[in-house]
Amino acid sequence: MALDAILLSALVRELRPRLEGARIDKVQQPERDSVLISLRNNGENLRLLINAGAGSGRVQFTEAGFENPAEPPMFCMLLRKYLIGGRIEGLSQPEHERLLMVNITTRNELGDLIEIRLAAELMGRSSNLVLIGSDGRIIDCLRRMDYGGDAERRMLPGMIYRLPPKQRKPLVFGLDAEARRRLLLETDSGKPLDKRLMDCFSGLSPLICRELSHRAFEDAELINDALDAFLETVAAGDFVPVLLKENGKPKDFSFMSLHQYGGEYEEEAFESFSRLLDAYYAGREKLERQKRRSRELIHSVKTNRDRLAKKLALQREELRHTADRDSIRKMAELLTANMYRVKKGDRVLVCEDYYTEGCPEIEIPLNVMKTPQKNAESMFREYNKLKTAEKHLTKLIEEGEKQLDYLNSVLDEAERAETERDLAEIRRELTETGYIRRQKGGKPEKVKKQGPMRFVSSDGFEIFVGRSNAQNDELTLKTARRTDMWLHTRSVHGSHVIISCEGLEPPERTVEEAASLAVYYSQGREGGKTAVDCTMVRFVKKPSGAMPGKVIYTDYTTLMAEADEALADRLRQ
């Protein structure tokens, strides 16, 4: 569900005690729609996330990690100018709106104490983040709006900030029980009960309307009692952060237990709404960020891969044609042996095929523009040409298959890339291997080299996982000790995994955890149980001329493992 006014009011109750009086130390904008504010209050460090995305608007404390862009956006620079060093004086939610107002005191250029406000409008597609000066005018906003609709809600610097217009439907919280009953009776009785609630009142989300309808057993006579009980619970602030899961993955969330799904989803209660929202959005937004950042690179790799696959298909077809060359040589030899039978102008030679048992007759087509000797020479030349083509095509196809396998591995890496730096390293690798052209006159992209991902097993052993093919080579062939343990998924593209043993024999649990990481960082992530080969680094070699990330190995054992995201998060350092 989207963040509704009731859940936002529950969030305000949760945020207010820890936010009021907090000093703003840092402001970042990791994504276009997100602002991360670092604060300190009573010796406690806090991170407040404000997201104004269309389907992910929220305000919460967060423990999730974010990667900041190389250069901060202009709006982020503006917020830093006005907010850093300021102190949060209070939070307010105007009249059950999906809007949170953060009141801040800070000092201007002259050192005078001023009051400014930060308005987080969490209203679906109209979500915005607005910085308002002490005179009530907009300093700037995340999304400037100067088009259509109500002129009073145009968002531009210098304009007076006005609250969103109120809905025409009466607010459910401002009515007594009798007024609510009367309004419900006036709605269309032919509509479903949840639709009647939506048509009648503002302040209720579609999810809550469906839940109230379910609790009333779809009976219009019982809906008033269900609505009264619900409003009493909200007035008392009796909220429970609940996450609904489907097959272990977040499906929905609410501020109350939901019965409408009839046990189809698993419910998990959280100690705070901030932790609930982290659990719901963290994985989803991480996946969305990965897709958005890697879209251009993945398109480029797929284009190269598809072009190469098409080229290979044509080469295989040509190779198939070369298999018929022996019949051409046979006809040339038969023509040479039966030259005396050919007359000028003959289009075909009929002779005995002494290469076949029983010597059946065979027809050899001739070119009337050539002499019999020239026809035979032409056939021998065609045979030799096809023989040479077979060797050349076999070599080209072998090389093309290596390149195709390499591009598929790069595609897997790009789809699993977690940060912009990961993508930059893959982009540099593709440039060095010639699959991406270096721009003429352009400076090479500067990428700060980062090491492999580091994990610590439950037994205290360090586990390293490569981020790209180039890093896989460096990790396995240069960084790892010969006595360290090397793991890789069998017949599936993935990262090289190293257990740093330091001369010790790693426990079975550590090997199993490393194998799980090998599957998690491979194409077999969603494939359930996957075979993982395990050997010592000294048995891993790189063939001469092999593509990046390609190795051969011996003296290995194979175990079955399955990807475990929770385990990867727990072990990661």
KAWO-V455843 format. One record per pair of residues at least 24 apart in sequence whose C-alpha atoms are under 7 Angstrom apart, sorted by the first residue. I is the first residue (numbers start at 1). GAP is how many residues later the second one is. D is the distance in Angstrom with one decimal. If there is no record, write none. Layout:
i=I gap=GAP d=D
i=I gap=GAP d=D
This chain:
i=1 gap=251 d=5.8
i=1 gap=252 d=6.3
i=2 gap=53 d=6.5
i=2 gap=54 d=7.0
i=3 gap=54 d=6.8
i=3 gap=55 d=6.5
i=4 gap=94 d=6.3
i=4 gap=201 d=6.3
i=5 gap=91 d=5.5
i=5 gap=92 d=5.6
i=5 gap=93 d=4.8
i=5 gap=198 d=6.5
i=7 gap=248 d=5.9
i=8 gap=90 d=6.8
i=9 gap=84 d=7.0
i=10 gap=229 d=6.9
i=11 gap=262 d=6.4
i=16 gap=75 d=6.3
i=19 gap=69 d=6.6
i=20 gap=68 d=5.4
i=20 gap=69 d=5.3
i=20 gap=70 d=5.3
i=21 gap=66 d=5.9
i=21 gap=67 d=5.3
i=21 gap=68 d=5.6
i=22 gap=65 d=5.6
i=22 gap=66 d=5.5
i=23 gap=62 d=6.4
i=23 gap=63 d=5.9
i=23 gap=64 d=4.5
i=23 gap=65 d=6.6
i=24 gap=59 d=6.6
i=24 gap=60 d=5.2
i=24 gap=61 d=5.4
i=24 gap=62 d=5.5
i=24 gap=63 d=6.1
i=25 gap=59 d=5.5
i=25 gap=60 d=6.1
i=26 gap=58 d=6.0
i=27 gap=49 d=7.0
i=27 gap=52 d=7.0
i=27 gap=53 d=5.7
i=28 gap=48 d=6.3
i=29 gap=39 d=6.8
i=29 gap=43 d=6.8
i=29 gap=47 d=5.8
i=30 gap=36 d=6.3
i=30 gap=37 d=6.0
i=30 gap=38 d=4.4
i=30 gap=39 d=6.2
i=52 gap=70 d=6.1
i=52 gap=75 d=5.2
i=52 gap=76 d=5.4
i=52 gap=77 d=6.5
i=53 gap=74 d=6.4
i=54 gap=70 d=4.6
i=54 gap=71 d=4.5
i=54 gap=73 d=6.1
i=55 gap=69 d=6.0
i=57 gap=65 d=5.2
i=57 gap=70 d=7.0
i=58 gap=64 d=6.6
i=60 gap=214 d=5.1
i=61 gap=213 d=5.3
i=62 gap=212 d=6.4
i=62 gap=216 d=6.5
i=64 gap=218 d=6.9
i=67 gap=352 d=6.9
i=75 gap=67 d=6.6
i=96 gap=107 d=6.8
i=98 gap=24 d=5.4
i=98 gap=25 d=6.0
i=136 gap=24 d=5.8
i=136 gap=25 d=6.0
i=137 gap=24 d=5.5
i=167 gap=35 d=7.0
i=169 gap=31 d=6.4
i=169 gap=32 d=5.4
i=169 gap=33 d=5.6
i=170 gap=31 d=5.5
i=170 gap=32 d=5.9
i=171 gap=30 d=5.8
i=171 gap=31 d=4.8
i=171 gap=32 d=5.8
i=172 gap=29 d=5.4
i=172 gap=30 d=6.0
i=172 gap=31 d=6.1
i=181 gap=43 d=6.5
i=193 gap=25 d=6.2
i=193 gap=27 d=6.8
i=211 gap=47 d=6.6
i=211 gap=48 d=6.9
i=211 gap=49 d=5.6
i=214 gap=46 d=5.7
i=240 gap=29 d=7.0
i=241 gap=28 d=5.7
i=241 gap=29 d=5.4
i=241 gap=31 d=6.3
i=241 gap=32 d=5.4
i=241 gap=35 d=6.4
i=242 gap=25 d=6.5
i=242 gap=26 d=5.6
i=242 gap=27 d=4.6
i=242 gap=28 d=6.3
i=243 gap=24 d=5.7
i=243 gap=25 d=5.1
i=243 gap=26 d=6.3
i=243 gap=33 d=6.6
i=244 gap=24 d=6.5
i=250 gap=30 d=5.6
i=290 gap=127 d=6.5
i=290 gap=128 d=6.0
i=293 gap=127 d=7.0
i=294 gap=120 d=6.2
i=294 gap=121 d=6.8
i=294 gap=129 d=6.9
i=298 gap=113 d=6.3
i=298 gap=116 d=6.4
i=301 gap=106 d=6.7
i=301 gap=110 d=6.4
i=305 gap=99 d=6.2
i=305 gap=102 d=6.1
i=308 gap=96 d=6.8
i=312 gap=85 d=6.3
i=312 gap=88 d=6.6
i=315 gap=78 d=6.5
i=315 gap=82 d=6.8
i=319 gap=71 d=5.9
i=319 gap=74 d=6.3
i=322 gap=64 d=5.2
i=322 gap=65 d=6.9
i=322 gap=68 d=6.1
i=325 gap=58 d=5.3
i=325 gap=61 d=6.2
i=328 gap=51 d=6.2
i=328 gap=55 d=6.1
i=329 gap=50 d=6.7
i=329 gap=51 d=6.1
i=329 gap=54 d=5.8
i=331 gap=33 d=6.4
i=332 gap=44 d=5.0
i=332 gap=47 d=5.5
i=332 gap=48 d=6.2
i=335 gap=41 d=6.3
i=336 gap=40 d=6.4
i=339 gap=33 d=6.6
i=342 gap=30 d=6.9
i=406 gap=141 d=6.6
i=409 gap=84 d=5.4
i=412 gap=111 d=6.4
i=413 gap=55 d=6.3
i=421 gap=26 d=7.0
i=422 gap=45 d=6.8
i=426 gap=42 d=6.3
i=429 gap=41 d=6.8
i=454 gap=118 d=6.1
i=454 gap=119 d=5.7
i=455 gap=116 d=5.1
i=455 gap=117 d=4.3
i=455 gap=118 d=5.3
i=456 gap=115 d=5.3
i=456 gap=116 d=6.6
i=456 gap=117 d=6.9
i=457 gap=53 d=5.6
i=457 gap=56 d=6.8
i=457 gap=114 d=6.1
i=458 gap=52 d=6.7
i=459 gap=51 d=6.4
i=461 gap=38 d=6.9
i=461 gap=39 d=6.5
i=461 gap=40 d=6.9
i=462 gap=37 d=6.0
i=462 gap=38 d=5.4
i=463 gap=34 d=7.0
i=463 gap=35 d=5.6
i=463 gap=36 d=4.6
i=463 gap=37 d=6.1
i=463 gap=51 d=6.8
i=464 gap=33 d=5.7
i=464 gap=34 d=5.1
i=464 gap=35 d=6.6
i=465 gap=30 d=6.2
i=465 gap=31 d=5.9
i=465 gap=32 d=4.6
i=465 gap=33 d=6.6
i=466 gap=29 d=5.3
i=466 gap=30 d=5.5
i=466 gap=31 d=6.7
i=467 gap=28 d=6.7
i=469 gap=79 d=5.3
i=469 gap=80 d=4.2
i=470 gap=78 d=5.6
i=470 gap=79 d=6.1
i=472 gap=24 d=5.5
i=472 gap=77 d=5.6
i=473 gap=75 d=6.7
i=473 gap=76 d=5.3
i=476 gap=61 d=6.9
i=481 gap=56 d=6.9
i=482 gap=54 d=6.8
i=482 gap=55 d=4.9
i=482 gap=56 d=4.6
i=483 gap=53 d=5.9
i=483 gap=54 d=6.1
i=483 gap=55 d=6.6
i=484 gap=52 d=5.8
i=484 gap=53 d=5.7
i=485 gap=50 d=5.9
i=485 gap=51 d=4.6
i=485 gap=52 d=5.9
i=486 gap=48 d=5.7
i=486 gap=49 d=5.3
i=486 gap=50 d=5.5
i=486 gap=51 d=5.5
i=487 gap=28 d=6.7
i=487 gap=31 d=6.8
i=487 gap=45 d=6.6
i=487 gap=46 d=5.6
i=487 gap=47 d=4.5
i=487 gap=48 d=6.6
i=488 gap=30 d=5.9
i=488 gap=44 d=5.6
i=488 gap=45 d=5.5
i=488 gap=46 d=6.8
i=489 gap=29 d=6.3
i=489 gap=30 d=6.3
i=489 gap=42 d=5.9
i=489 gap=43 d=4.2
i=489 gap=44 d=6.0
i=490 gap=41 d=5.6
i=490 gap=42 d=5.4
i=490 gap=43 d=6.0
i=492 gap=30 d=7.0
i=492 gap=31 d=6.1
i=492 gap=32 d=6.6
i=493 gap=29 d=5.7
i=493 gap=30 d=5.7
i=494 gap=27 d=5.8
i=494 gap=28 d=3.7
i=494 gap=29 d=6.1
i=495 gap=26 d=5.9
i=495 gap=27 d=6.2
i=515 gap=46 d=5.9
i=516 gap=45 d=5.3
i=516 gap=46 d=5.4
i=516 gap=47 d=5.1
i=516 gap=48 d=6.4
i=517 gap=46 d=6.5
i=517 gap=51 d=6.5
i=519 gap=42 d=6.9
i=519 gap=43 d=6.1
i=519 gap=44 d=5.2
i=520 gap=43 d=4.3
i=520 gap=44 d=6.5
i=525 gap=38 d=5.5
i=528 gap=34 d=5.5
i=529 gap=31 d=6.0
i=529 gap=32 d=5.3
i=529 gap=33 d=4.7
i=530 gap=30 d=5.4
i=530 gap=31 d=5.5
i=530 gap=32 d=6.1
i=531 gap=27 d=6.4
i=531 gap=28 d=5.8
i=531 gap=29 d=4.6
i=531 gap=30 d=6.5
i=532 gap=26 d=5.5
i=532 gap=27 d=5.4
i=532 gap=28 d=6.0
i=532 gap=29 d=6.8
i=533 gap=24 d=5.7
i=533 gap=25 d=4.5
i=533 gap=26 d=6.6
i=534 gap=24 d=6.1
